[in-house]
Amino acid sequence: MSQKAILVTGGAGYIGSHTVIELLEAGREVVIYDNLYNASYEAVERIEKITGKKPIFYKADVLDKKALLEVFSRHSIGSVIHFAGLKAVGESTKIPLDYYYNNITGTIVLLQAMKEANIKNIVFSSSATVYGEPPVIPIPETSPTDAKSPYGRTKLFVEHIIRDLCTAEKDWNAALLRYFNPAGAHPTGQLGENPTGIPNNLMPYFAQVAIGKRDHLSIFGKDYPTRDGTCIRDYIHVVDLAKGHLAALKKLEDNPGCVEYNLGTGVGSTVLEMVHAFIKAVGRDLPYVITDRRAGDVPNLTADPTKANIELNWKAEKSLEEACASLWKWQQNCPEGLSKDAKVPDECIINYL
């Protein structure tokens, strides 16, 4: 394995920070590149506390090509894992231009900077939202793509951009990782999802109910064609998801061109099953109410992870119960999440925008 460093855009975020931990524990040098728009520098400090290793950090924006080139000139980077971007489905329907600009233009600027620096390996943080309402469950990578939200379309369009680049320039390699529903937190209880405002995902919202920050959980719809009437989702533990990125990096060493993989467990759980699993982890009943269906929700999003199991030699190992237990541990340890006031050292800030 090449010992060149890995640049992780958005590496202070939820999935990014857990991936950085796995990279450091695997002996890799990591450079985090994050504008901290929806993250905290405290995540970087927690990463060091958990691993005993201090990642290199830069506060900078992927839209800032000059800053990217500056970082590439300072370090010997072999590959990029690209997480940075706006990520809320609902919000994307209200401010679509922000999503298209940040997620698509930001990726194009990153790819241009990588090309100038002769860095031609990228792992892209995509999403199962690219599938829309799939015709077959579990969902294989060959399923038609039909993203239903601006957020999902940004992921799909970026996939096309990267695929076109790999087709045009044969020395590029890319792994497009389509996540299902990330869940849970680091087993130390020191790092987890740190949403600002109202959480976009169901599990951290329910955790805030458990800690007393919210009155109840709303479950959207109980008349879906599923075993209990609620939507089915494939909840994958964030640590398993993080390890999938290391497996994808290793795959790029084979010069595969552009490849895509589902990262999921292959096991779907209904929303009510998730709710009862989290209630069990907390050890007491928690209030929830059934409300009307939410626009855009599809009945079932369960992965077929066979391709990743075989080609990446990767498999999700942790259960929904483990995800719930780790989330509850994180919520108890850090009821207010991570501090937005954590001070970034001046030497870590690069801003040419």
C-alpha positions as CSV (number, residue, x, y, z in Angstrom):
1,M,0.0,0.0,0.0
2,S,1.2,3.5,-0.9
3,Q,2.2,5.4,2.1
4,K,1.3,8.8,0.6
5,A,-1.1,10.8,2.7
6,I,-4.9,10.8,2.3
7,L,-6.7,14.1,2.0
8,V,-10.2,13.9,3.6
9,T,-12.5,16.7,2.6
10,G,-15.2,17.2,5.3
11,G,-13.1,15.1,7.6
12,A,-14.4,16.8,10.7
13,G,-18.0,15.8,9.9
14,Y,-19.9,12.7,11.1
15,I,-18.8,10.0,8.6
16,G,-15.6,11.8,7.8
17,S,-14.3,11.9,11.4
18,H,-15.0,8.2,11.9
19,T,-13.2,7.5,8.6
20,V,-10.2,9.5,9.7
21,I,-10.1,7.4,12.9
22,E,-10.0,4.2,10.9
23,L,-7.3,5.6,8.6
24,L,-5.1,6.7,11.5
25,E,-5.5,3.4,13.3
26,A,-4.5,1.7,10.0
27,G,-1.2,3.7,10.1
28,R,-2.1,6.1,7.3
29,E,-1.2,9.8,7.3
30,V,-4.3,11.9,7.1
31,V,-4.8,15.5,6.1
32,I,-8.3,16.9,7.0
33,Y,-9.7,19.7,4.9
34,D,-12.9,21.1,6.2
35,N,-14.5,24.6,6.3
36,L,-16.4,23.6,9.6
37,Y,-19.7,24.9,8.2
38,N,-21.6,22.0,9.8
39,A,-18.8,20.6,12.0
40,S,-16.6,21.5,14.9
41,Y,-12.8,21.6,15.4
42,E,-13.5,19.7,18.6
43,A,-14.0,16.7,16.4
44,V,-10.4,16.9,15.4
45,E,-9.4,17.1,19.0
46,R,-11.6,14.1,19.8
47,I,-10.0,12.1,17.0
48,E,-6.6,12.7,18.5
49,K,-7.9,11.7,22.0
50,I,-9.3,8.4,20.6
51,T,-6.4,7.4,18.4
52,G,-3.4,9.0,20.1
53,K,-2.5,10.5,16.8
54,K,-2.9,14.0,15.6
55,P,-4.3,14.5,12.1
56,I,-3.1,17.4,10.1
57,F,-6.0,19.9,9.8
58,Y,-6.8,22.8,7.5
59,K,-9.8,25.0,7.8
60,A,-10.5,25.8,4.1
61,D,-13.3,25.4,1.5
62,V,-13.4,23.0,-1.4
63,L,-14.6,26.0,-3.5
64,D,-11.2,27.6,-2.9
65,K,-8.9,26.2,-5.6
66,K,-5.9,28.2,-4.5
67,A,-6.2,26.8,-0.9
68,L,-6.5,23.2,-2.3
69,L,-3.4,23.7,-4.4
70,E,-1.6,25.2,-1.3
71,V,-2.4,22.1,0.7
72,F,-1.4,19.7,-2.1
73,S,1.9,21.5,-2.4
74,R,2.6,21.1,1.3
75,H,1.9,17.4,1.5
76,S,2.5,14.3,-0.6
77,I,-1.1,13.3,-1.2
78,G,-1.9,10.0,-3.0
79,S,-5.7,9.9,-2.8
80,V,-8.7,12.0,-1.8
81,I,-11.8,10.9,0.1
82,H,-14.4,13.5,-0.7
83,F,-17.1,14.0,2.0
84,A,-17.5,17.8,1.9
85,G,-20.9,19.1,0.9
86,L,-24.4,20.1,2.1
87,K,-26.4,17.1,3.0
88,A,-30.0,17.6,4.1
89,V,-32.7,16.4,1.7
90,G,-35.4,18.6,3.0
91,E,-33.2,21.7,3.1
92,S,-32.1,21.1,-0.4
93,T,-35.7,21.6,-1.7
94,K,-35.7,25.0,-0.2
95,I,-32.3,26.3,-1.2
96,P,-31.5,24.2,-4.3
97,L,-29.0,26.7,-5.8
98,D,-26.9,26.5,-2.7
99,Y,-26.8,22.7,-3.0
100,Y,-26.0,22.7,-6.7
101,Y,-23.2,25.3,-6.2
102,N,-21.6,23.8,-3.1
103,N,-21.9,20.1,-4.0
104,I,-21.3,20.2,-7.7
105,T,-19.1,23.3,-8.2
106,G,-17.1,22.3,-5.1
107,T,-16.4,18.9,-6.5
108,I,-15.4,20.3,-9.9
109,V,-13.0,22.7,-8.3
110,L,-11.5,19.8,-6.2
111,L,-11.1,17.6,-9.3
112,Q,-9.4,20.5,-11.2
113,A,-7.0,21.1,-8.3
114,M,-6.3,17.3,-8.1
115,K,-5.6,17.2,-11.8
116,E,-3.1,20.1,-11.5
117,A,-1.4,18.4,-8.6
118,N,-1.3,15.0,-10.5
119,I,-3.5,13.3,-7.8
120,K,-5.9,11.0,-9.7
121,N,-7.5,8.7,-7.1
122,I,-10.7,9.7,-5.4
123,V,-13.3,8.0,-3.2
124,F,-16.6,9.9,-3.4
125,S,-19.3,10.0,-0.7
126,S,-22.4,9.3,-2.7
127,S,-25.8,8.2,-1.5
128,A,-28.6,5.6,-1.9
129,T,-30.8,8.6,-2.7
130,V,-29.5,8.4,-6.3
131,Y,-31.9,5.4,-6.8
132,G,-35.1,7.3,-6.1
133,E,-37.9,4.7,-5.8
134,P,-36.1,1.5,-6.9
135,P,-38.0,-1.3,-8.8
136,V,-36.2,-4.1,-7.1
137,I,-35.4,-4.7,-3.4
138,P,-32.7,-5.3,-2.3
139,I,-31.2,-2.6,-4.5
140,P,-28.2,-3.6,-6.7
141,E,-25.8,-1.1,-8.2
142,T,-27.4,-1.8,-11.6
143,S,-30.7,-0.4,-10.5
144,P,-31.9,2.7,-12.5
145,T,-31.0,6.0,-10.9
146,D,-33.7,8.6,-10.4
147,A,-32.9,11.0,-7.6
148,K,-36.0,12.8,-6.3
149,S,-34.4,15.8,-4.4
150,P,-31.8,18.5,-5.2
151,Y,-29.5,16.8,-2.7
152,G,-29.9,13.4,-4.4
153,R,-29.4,15.0,-7.8
154,T,-26.2,16.6,-6.7
155,K,-24.8,13.2,-5.7
156,L,-26.0,11.7,-9.0
157,F,-24.6,14.5,-11.1
158,V,-21.2,14.3,-9.3
159,E,-21.1,10.6,-10.0
160,H,-21.6,11.3,-13.7
161,I,-18.9,14.0,-13.7
162,I,-16.4,11.7,-12.0
163,R,-17.4,8.8,-14.4
164,D,-16.9,11.1,-17.4
165,L,-13.5,12.2,-16.2
166,C,-12.4,8.5,-15.7
167,T,-13.6,7.7,-19.2
168,A,-11.8,10.6,-20.8
169,E,-8.6,10.2,-18.8
170,K,-7.7,6.6,-18.2
171,D,-5.2,7.3,-15.4
172,W,-8.0,8.3,-13.1
173,N,-9.5,5.9,-10.6
174,A,-12.6,6.5,-8.5
175,A,-14.9,4.6,-6.1
176,L,-18.4,6.0,-5.8
177,L,-19.8,4.8,-2.5
178,R,-23.6,4.8,-2.2
179,Y,-24.4,4.9,1.5
180,F,-27.7,3.7,2.9
181,N,-28.7,5.0,6.4
182,P,-25.6,5.8,8.6
183,A,-26.3,5.2,12.2
184,G,-24.6,5.0,15.6
185,A,-21.5,6.6,17.0
186,H,-17.9,5.7,18.0
187,P,-17.9,2.9,20.6
188,T,-15.9,5.2,23.0
189,G,-18.9,7.5,23.2
190,Q,-16.6,10.4,22.4
191,L,-17.6,11.0,18.8
192,G,-20.9,10.8,16.9
193,E,-23.4,12.7,14.8
194,N,-23.4,16.4,15.8
195,P,-26.4,18.0,14.0
196,T,-26.9,21.7,14.3
197,G,-30.5,22.7,14.7
198,I,-33.1,20.0,14.0
199,P,-31.5,16.7,13.1
200,N,-32.1,15.5,9.5
201,N,-31.8,11.9,10.4
202,L,-34.3,9.9,12.5
203,M,-31.9,8.3,15.0
204,P,-30.2,11.5,16.4
205,Y,-33.6,13.1,16.6
206,F,-34.8,10.3,18.7
207,A,-31.7,10.5,20.8
208,Q,-32.5,14.1,21.5
209,V,-36.0,13.0,22.7
210,A,-34.3,10.5,25.0
211,I,-32.1,13.2,26.5
212,G,-35.0,15.5,27.0
213,K,-34.2,18.1,24.3
214,R,-37.3,17.3,22.3
215,D,-40.8,16.2,23.3
216,H,-41.4,13.3,21.0
217,L,-40.4,11.6,17.7
218,S,-42.7,11.9,14.7
219,I,-43.0,8.8,12.5
220,F,-44.2,9.8,9.0
221,G,-46.8,7.3,7.8
222,K,-48.0,3.9,8.9
223,D,-49.8,2.8,5.8
224,Y,-46.8,1.7,3.7
225,P,-46.8,-1.8,2.1
226,T,-44.4,-3.1,4.8
227,R,-44.7,-5.5,7.7
228,D,-45.8,-2.9,10.2
229,G,-46.8,-0.1,7.8
230,T,-43.7,2.1,8.4
231,C,-40.8,2.7,5.9
232,I,-38.0,0.2,5.7
233,R,-34.4,1.4,5.8
234,D,-31.0,-0.2,5.8
235,Y,-29.2,1.2,8.9
236,I,-25.5,0.8,8.7
237,H,-23.2,1.5,11.7
238,V,-21.0,4.4,11.0
239,V,-17.9,2.4,12.0
240,D,-18.7,-0.2,9.3
241,L,-19.3,2.6,6.9
242,A,-15.9,4.2,7.7
243,K,-14.1,0.9,7.1
244,G,-15.8,0.7,3.7
245,H,-13.7,3.7,2.7
246,L,-10.5,2.0,3.6
247,A,-11.5,-1.0,1.5
248,A,-12.3,1.3,-1.4
249,L,-8.9,3.0,-1.2
250,K,-7.3,-0.4,-1.4
251,K,-9.4,-1.2,-4.4
252,L,-8.1,1.9,-6.2
253,E,-4.6,0.4,-6.1
254,D,-5.8,-2.1,-8.7
255,N,-6.5,0.8,-11.2
256,P,-10.1,-0.2,-11.7
257,G,-11.2,3.1,-13.4
258,C,-14.6,4.2,-12.0
259,V,-16.5,1.7,-9.9
260,E,-19.6,2.1,-7.7
261,Y,-20.6,0.2,-4.6
262,N,-23.5,0.0,-2.2
263,L,-22.5,0.3,1.4
264,G,-25.3,-1.2,3.5
265,T,-26.0,-4.2,5.6
266,G,-28.5,-5.9,3.2
267,V,-31.0,-6.1,6.1
268,G,-33.9,-3.7,6.2
269,S,-35.5,-2.5,9.4
270,T,-38.8,-0.7,9.7
271,V,-38.9,2.7,11.4
272,L,-40.9,1.1,14.3
273,E,-38.3,-1.7,14.6
274,M,-35.6,1.0,14.9
275,V,-37.6,2.9,17.4
276,H,-38.1,-0.2,19.6
277,A,-34.3,-1.1,19.3
278,F,-33.4,2.4,20.5
279,I,-36.0,2.3,23.4
280,K,-34.3,-1.0,24.4
281,A,-30.9,0.6,24.4
282,V,-32.2,3.5,26.5
283,G,-34.0,1.2,28.9
284,R,-37.3,3.1,29.2
285,D,-40.2,4.1,27.0
286,L,-39.9,7.1,24.8
287,P,-42.7,9.2,23.3
288,Y,-43.4,9.0,19.6
289,V,-46.4,9.8,17.4
290,I,-47.6,8.6,14.0
291,T,-48.2,11.5,11.6
292,D,-49.0,11.7,7.8
293,R,-46.6,10.5,5.2
294,R,-43.7,12.8,4.3
295,A,-43.4,13.8,0.6
296,G,-40.6,12.0,-1.1
297,D,-40.3,9.0,1.3
298,V,-40.2,5.6,-0.5
299,P,-41.4,2.4,1.2
300,N,-38.2,0.5,1.1
301,L,-34.5,1.3,0.7
302,T,-32.5,-1.8,1.5
303,A,-29.1,-2.4,-0.1
304,D,-27.8,-5.4,-2.0
305,P,-24.2,-5.1,-0.8
306,T,-23.0,-8.3,-2.6
307,K,-20.7,-6.4,-5.0
308,A,-18.9,-4.6,-2.1
309,N,-18.7,-7.8,-0.1
310,I,-16.9,-9.6,-3.0
311,E,-14.9,-6.9,-4.7
312,L,-13.9,-4.8,-1.7
313,N,-13.7,-7.8,0.7
314,W,-15.8,-5.7,3.0
315,K,-18.9,-6.5,5.0
316,A,-21.0,-4.6,7.5
317,E,-20.6,-6.4,10.8
318,K,-22.4,-4.4,13.5
319,S,-26.1,-4.7,14.2
320,L,-28.9,-2.1,14.6
321,E,-28.8,-2.8,18.3
322,E,-25.1,-2.0,18.5
323,A,-25.8,1.2,16.5
324,C,-28.5,2.2,19.0
325,A,-26.4,1.4,22.0
326,S,-23.4,3.4,20.7
327,L,-25.7,6.4,19.8
328,W,-27.2,6.4,23.3
329,K,-23.7,6.3,24.9
330,W,-22.6,9.2,22.8
331,Q,-25.8,11.2,23.6
332,Q,-25.3,10.6,27.3
333,N,-21.6,11.5,27.3
334,C,-22.1,14.6,25.1
335,P,-25.7,15.8,25.4
336,E,-24.8,19.1,23.8
337,G,-22.7,17.5,21.1
338,L,-19.5,19.2,20.1
339,S,-18.7,22.8,20.8
340,K,-19.0,25.2,17.9
341,D,-16.7,27.5,19.7
342,A,-13.7,25.2,19.6
343,K,-10.8,27.4,18.5
344,V,-8.9,26.5,15.3
345,P,-5.2,27.3,15.5
346,D,-4.4,30.3,13.3
347,E,-1.8,28.3,11.3
348,C,-4.5,25.8,10.3
349,I,-6.7,28.4,8.5
350,I,-6.3,29.0,4.7
351,N,-8.7,31.3,3.0
352,Y,-8.2,32.8,-0.4
353,L,-11.9,33.1,-1.3
